[in-house]
Amino acid sequence: MYDEFFSCTQRERAIFEAGIKLGSIFHQYIGNTFDIKHKEVIEKAIEQSLLSQPYCTHAKAILKIHNAMAHNIITEDLLDIEITVQVGKEKINGYIKYTNNYPLIFFK
């Protein structure tokens, strides 16, 4: 799909696709408020929005709750996201993990 717009390997394309998807989730959800009783609903919404995108074959979202307050704000340290993107035969796993006080997006 859309191969005429890319002059790169399938692996490079898979990394590009994963990066776009993770970046969009990061920027879409940071700052949103949510009720702790709806934590699983937000996680499922993130997963489903990722899975609705081309090439995404797996998505797992976890909101790490640091306090038991009824209402929370999604901050960088709460997001724990994992996706798998497949372009052709190339599969890439992409992650958002908060490490060393930084929201790191990386690929394996």
Steps between C-alpha positions, in 0.01 A plus 500: 500500500639841397834347398545759225547768768785324682851414386618300799520142624201326653675516839548877470136537398385291797704719738355813339144366533554400865651840582209689347248288689675530837560873459135561421386306809746686718385843384131411489468372857749701708308752710163324481318449826331173589312338783695211648197273471527539120870414476434182300272689259779750422754217456264319262435822304874551452543138388208514258612831350843347433354178356280701263815634328664330199770242576434485877447136604526526881446772759517502879443810712543529875436812703715478812310650790719658767222611732147397582341836426171470316610737223840490337681678219688292246865598526807359328583270791159330489522372142634151433429412137609208282417445133598265221509629144548275198596628156550214258704239686652753743357519852598779739406531865464858617473629854430806710665453841576762761864452595756728665238777527440492125217358285710283267364371170712213368490198271622142500 
